[in-house]
Every structure is written in structure tokens, then in C-alpha cells.
């Protein structure tokens, strides 16, 4: 935690530093809530500020930025005026089109990676196509927070993880299991279910006879009916 990064304090207009010491927010300061990244970035660049973050589980969430109210008001007014110009509107439109193009290309790339991971026997090629489309549709939306959105691992690993995660929720009783609150137990259950899912996938890779009542086919039918 840096010198100007804090946690929410025990009372209104207070924060906690890395050592747990409480500090009162300076008079004349205002809390700028998260949500407008550009405004937040410019306020931080304009002068003194306190960043407030809170950890929930493994994730860190921003609770806003404390800064002089006059600074926030000035930067907000400047940004509002800038966003009202035709040049800004053009840049925004161009950015949106670029992101849409990148997303379309990534969905295609990810769908191909899922298809390669499935590697079903030719007699089950149609099933593989359906499953690749369903898994990609679930995993690739921007902001979904799924493994498909990370850049930390190769797309092939993302595809495998996305398939196993989708099967865990759609073809097993994982979501209704009462897993004891014992360290490592949930990970153990997930490994066990992943093993079962991989065994099922292997049957389709080997070209086993189709079973219309297979949990995988049933899950695909239900998912496609909801789309």
C-alpha cells in the first residue's frame, strides 16, 4: 500500500493506512466515487489525493478518491467541456468501433481455440460446433470476469479452463453441492468434477455412440433454448 492509498475508515470521513491507523479526511476535500476512469485519473494527476481501496476475497475494489473539492470541480468542468466538442465525439466513436472489431476478432479466435481443445471425433463435429459457440458466448463478453478475459495465460489454456468451468456449472451438481468450509475442500471438489468432465469429453473424442440423454447434450439444449 503506497503512502496515499488507504482502506475505508471506521467512521465517516476517515481512512485507515497500511498500519491500521485512522486518519481524518482534510477539510474541504470531497470523495470522488469510482466510475469515471478519465476523471479519476486527471484528478489524481492534478495534485494531492487519497485513494481508497477495499479487498474482498482475492479482489481489490476502489471505493473512490478523496481530493480537494475545488480540484474535482475544476477538472470535472474541463472534462465536461472537452467531451462536448465534435472532436471528442469522433474519437469516442472511433474507439468504440475499434473495440467492437477487436472483440469480434477475439470471439472468433477464442471459439476456434475451444473447438481445438474439444477435438471431437468427426461423427460429433456438429456437437463440437454447438458447444464451442455456447462456451464462447458465455465466456467472452467484456467485463464478464471469466478466465477467457485474462491475458495472463495462452488462449489455449483459457479455452480449456472455460470449457471445464462451463461443464462444472451446466453438467454437474456443483452449484447445489453443500461443500464443507474446510481449506482446500472446494478446490478438491472442483478437481474431481473436472476429472469427470474430461472423461466425458474423451468419449466424444473417441467417437463413442451418441447418447441423446447425455448430460452434455441436455445442457446444450437448455442453454441454447435460453439464448
PyMOL commands that set and color helices and strands:
alter all, ss='L'
color gray80, all
select helices_A, chain A and resi 37-46+69-83+86-118+122-139+147-149+155-170+174-176+185-205+215-226
alter helices_A, ss='H'
color red, helices_A
select strands_A, chain A and resi 5-8+14-16+22-24+29-32+49-56+59-68
alter strands_A, ss='S'
color yellow, strands_A
deselect
rebuild
show_as cartoon
